[in-house]
């Protein structure tokens, strides 16, 4: 699904797993839809366990900290898995290639 936050001009794209937890999240900002985050919960957890959380967060960001069932004031739009995958691949490629 995706949601728009007009205060920051950001589109949030979410892949949601069991229990409504966000498993992957992409954030695109401004008219150019510039990627500012493309985080995976599993990767975040691995980075945390390996002591590399700061590096992961600074490059890819984090996923939502609450399950979607606890969100208020959002009107999400449905995305197909194919649409999310395309957005994910593009954002990850751009974020991974930027200098630290």
Residue pairs with C-beta under 8 A, 6 or more apart in sequence:
1 13
1 14
1 16
1 68
1 76
1 77
1 78
1 79
2 11
2 12
2 13
2 14
2 76
2 77
2 79
3 11
3 12
3 14
3 74
3 75
3 76
3 77
4 10
4 11
4 12
5 11
5 12
8 29
9 29
9 30
9 31
10 27
10 28
10 29
10 36
11 27
11 28
11 29
11 33
12 25
12 26
12 27
13 25
13 26
13 27
13 28
13 79
13 84
13 87
13 88
14 22
14 24
14 25
14 64
14 68
14 76
15 22
15 23
15 24
15 25
15 81
15 84
15 88
16 22
16 23
16 68
17 23
17 41
19 67
20 67
20 68
20 69
20 70
21 41
21 67
21 68
22 41
22 63
22 64
22 67
22 68
23 40
23 41
23 42
23 63
24 38
24 39
24 40
24 41
24 63
24 84
24 88
25 37
25 38
25 39
25 61
25 62
25 63
25 64
26 35
26 37
26 38
26 84
26 87
26 88
26 91
27 35
27 36
27 37
27 38
27 61
28 34
28 35
28 36
28 87
28 91
29 36
35 90
35 91
35 92
35 94
35 95
36 61
37 60
37 61
37 62
37 91
37 95
38 60
38 61
38 88
38 91
38 92
38 95
39 56
39 60
39 61
39 62
39 63
40 60
40 63
41 63
43 56
43 60
44 53
44 56
44 57
44 60
44 62
44 63
47 53
47 55
47 56
47 57
55 100
58 100
59 95
59 96
59 98
59 100
60 92
60 95
64 71
68 76
79 87
